[in-house]
Amino acid sequence: MGNDILAEITGMLVEIVGDEYLLADEVTMKTTFNEDLALESIEFVALAEALHHRYGAAVDLMGFLAEKDMDAILAMSVGELVTHIGRITHASLARGAAGSGATSAAVAG
């Protein structure tokens, strides 16, 4: 799942940054948004919108960043975001599976 999320984030970054040199094999889990990619705040906003569109409101990049101090934001890696998205989507899938199981049991009963 993590590799899929990494690939999706990489695709979003290529669209947002618009640089041809930003190829999929250059963005890794250790790539930092500030030092390696030099994302500006407007690009973070665009990334937040793309993530919201793809994953829904549960993946709130601005809320995720608000939990960090400035040093942690500046040092944040793509891997941290991938992990955050993975946790949220996994939890969402687990809730969905639990809900559909309960519904199936109710229908069967």
C-alpha positions as CSV (number, residue, x, y, z in Angstrom):
1,M,0.0,0.0,0.0
2,G,2.8,2.4,0.9
3,N,4.4,2.1,-2.6
4,D,1.0,2.9,-4.2
5,I,0.6,6.0,-2.0
6,L,4.2,7.1,-2.7
7,A,3.5,6.7,-6.5
8,E,0.3,8.8,-6.2
9,I,2.0,11.5,-4.2
10,T,4.9,11.6,-6.7
11,G,2.4,12.0,-9.5
12,M,0.7,14.9,-7.6
13,L,4.1,16.6,-7.0
14,V,5.1,16.3,-10.7
15,E,1.8,18.0,-11.6
16,I,2.1,20.7,-8.9
17,V,5.8,21.5,-9.4
18,G,5.7,21.1,-13.1
19,D,9.3,20.2,-13.4
20,E,10.3,17.5,-15.8
21,Y,13.3,16.5,-13.8
22,L,11.1,15.4,-10.9
23,L,10.8,11.8,-12.0
24,A,9.2,9.0,-10.0
25,D,12.5,7.3,-9.1
26,E,13.8,10.6,-7.6
27,V,11.1,10.8,-5.0
28,T,11.6,8.4,-2.2
29,M,10.3,7.9,1.3
30,K,13.3,9.9,2.6
31,T,12.8,12.9,0.2
32,T,12.1,16.0,2.1
33,F,9.6,18.6,1.0
34,N,11.7,21.6,2.0
35,E,15.3,20.7,1.3
36,D,15.0,18.2,-1.5
37,L,11.9,19.4,-3.3
38,A,12.0,23.1,-2.2
39,L,8.2,23.2,-2.1
40,E,6.8,26.7,-1.5
41,S,3.7,27.3,0.6
42,I,1.4,27.7,-2.4
43,E,2.6,24.3,-3.6
44,F,1.8,22.8,-0.2
45,V,-1.7,24.2,-0.6
46,A,-2.0,22.7,-4.0
47,L,-0.8,19.3,-2.6
48,A,-3.4,19.6,0.2
49,E,-6.1,20.1,-2.4
50,A,-4.9,17.2,-4.5
51,L,-4.8,14.9,-1.4
52,H,-8.3,16.0,-0.4
53,H,-9.6,15.3,-3.9
54,R,-7.9,11.8,-4.0
55,Y,-8.4,10.6,-0.4
56,G,-11.2,12.8,1.0
57,A,-11.5,15.1,4.0
58,A,-9.9,12.6,6.4
59,V,-6.5,13.2,4.8
60,D,-6.1,16.8,6.0
61,L,-2.6,17.9,5.2
62,M,-3.0,21.3,6.8
63,G,-4.3,19.7,10.0
64,F,-1.4,17.2,9.9
65,L,1.1,20.1,9.5
66,A,-0.6,22.0,12.3
67,E,0.4,19.3,14.8
68,K,4.1,19.9,14.0
69,D,6.5,22.7,15.0
70,M,8.3,24.7,12.4
71,D,11.5,22.5,12.5
72,A,9.4,19.3,12.1
73,I,7.6,20.9,9.1
74,L,10.8,21.9,7.5
75,A,12.3,18.5,8.0
76,M,9.2,16.5,7.0
77,S,9.8,13.7,4.5
78,V,7.5,12.3,1.8
79,G,7.6,9.1,3.8
80,E,6.0,10.8,6.8
81,L,3.1,11.9,4.6
82,V,2.8,8.4,3.1
83,T,2.7,6.9,6.5
84,H,0.0,9.4,7.7
85,I,-2.1,8.7,4.6
86,G,-1.6,4.9,5.0
87,R,-2.8,5.1,8.7
88,I,-5.9,7.1,7.7
89,T,-6.9,5.0,4.7
90,H,-6.2,1.8,6.6
91,A,-8.4,2.9,9.5
92,S,-11.1,4.0,7.1
93,L,-11.0,0.6,5.3
94,A,-11.2,-1.2,8.7
95,R,-14.2,0.9,9.7
96,G,-15.8,0.2,6.4
97,A,-15.2,-3.5,6.6
98,A,-16.5,-3.6,10.2
99,G,-19.6,-1.7,9.2
100,S,-20.4,-3.9,6.2
101,G,-19.9,-7.0,8.4
102,A,-22.4,-5.7,10.9
103,T,-24.8,-4.9,8.0
104,S,-24.4,-8.4,6.6
105,A,-25.0,-10.0,10.0
106,A,-28.2,-7.9,10.4
107,V,-29.4,-8.8,7.0
108,A,-28.7,-12.5,7.5
109,G,-30.3,-12.5,11.0
